[in-house]
Amino acid sequence: MAIKAQVSDKKKEIVKELAGLLSKKTVLVCSIKNLKSSQFQEIKKKLRGRGIVRVAKKSLIDFALEHAKNEEFKKLVPHISSDYALIFSDEDAFALSGILADNKSPAKAREGQIAEEEIWVRAGPTSLAPGPDISALSAVGLQPKVEGGKIAIAKDTLFVKPGEAISSEKVSILAKLDITPFEIGLEPIAAFSDGKVYVGIKIDKKGTLEILLNDYSRSLAFGVSLNFITKETLPFILGKASAHEITIRRIVTGEPAPEAVVEDPTQVQEETKEEEPIDLAGGMASLF
């Protein structure tokens, strides 16, 4: 005779609540790995009124998802492992992801942690006094020197490469230099939104802005090369046309190019002021 497992009333209530929350527009699966309790509570406060955050045992979450009326919810099950939370909201999944991206905290490196991006130690002064730390800095590939009674770093150094596990020695040096190379927060993993499951919804605002700025610079140069006239390209096109006109006139008339005049640098005064650059960062940042 098979023994029927007993399910506590508390577990039944949790599953019932989760089943009810699945009626929300968005169900976002987030990782809370390495997130301190105080930081987690702070993020929950900032989401108040915009989303309901719940943490429950995987077995209960899986049961609620697998028995939901919409079969799409089952696609979220493989993305739920340990150290996770669910956010239930009537807002768009990508809007929620953007909120989470804005609510991250700096974090120190840990031994064995894998770097996702380059970690640099920049040249400049430190708060370290001369002594054993000079040898410790040299041992991990830095170039220390003494300036003004303190240790300084002589040159910018790529300290940790992407994909590299950070050694205990490098963790110690990063801590001594007060470098916090990571950010921690709720990391979006997958979401059910408007009847469909999305994976890879993490938003990198800083990285996206850098891409936009780079694309803008390239498109400006390309537009000038095509003589495509806009408010931004016109000054460069006119400058190019002027330079071509001078060159053609010299070829036709045989006029020699003017000789370079070397002046006393202490007497040279700037005759023209460079045009102020377009504030790309400010303009693009307003999009976010």
C-alpha positions, 0 to 999 in steps of 0.5 A: 500500500502506497503511503501518501505524503503529508503536505503541511498547511503552510506549504499549501498556503505558499503554493496557493499564494504563488498560484494567485500571483501568476496572474500578474503580467510579469513573473521575473526570475532573479538570482540573489547569489552573494546578495546580503540580507540588508541589500535584499531588503533595500531592493525590496523597498525600492520595488514596493508598489511596482512588484511583489518579491517572493522567495520560496523552496524550489519544490513549491515554486516548481509545483506552482509553475508546472500546475499553472493554466498557461503551459508557458510557465513550465519553461521557467522551471529550468531557470530556477535553481538555488539562490533565487527570488521571483518578482511578480508585477504588472509592469513590463519585464524589461522595465523591471530589469532596468530598475534592478540594473539601477539598484546595484551595490559595489562589492569587493572581489572574493577568492576564486571569483570569476571576472566577467570583465577586465579589472584594471589598477590605474596609475596614481597615488595610494594610501599605503605606506612604504614597506612590505606592501611594495613587495606584495604589489610587485609580486602580482605584476604591479609597478609600485614606487614611492612618492610623497611618503606613500606608495604610488602605482607607476602605470595602468595595469590590466590586473585581472582578465575576463574569465580569470579566477581571482587569486587570494593574492590579488584579492588582498591587493584589491582590498588594500587599494580599496578597489571594488570591481564588482556590483551585486544586486538582483540579477534577472535570469528569465521572465514570463511577460505578456504570455511569453517567456524571455531569457537573457533579459539583463540590461547593461545600461553603461555598456549600451550607452558606450555602444551607442556613443561608438556607433554615433562617432562612426556614423558621423564619420561615415556621413561626412565621407558620403557628404550626407548633410545634417546639422552635425555633418555640415561643419565637417563637410564645409571644412573638407570642401574648403581644404579641397578648394585650396588644394585645387587652386594651388594645382591650377595656379602653381601656387606653392604651399606656404612654408611652416613658420616656427614661432617661439612657443612662449609667444604663440597665442591661440587665435581660434577657439575649438568648437565645443564638442557635442555632449554625447554622454549627456544626450544619450544618458537622457534616453535612460 
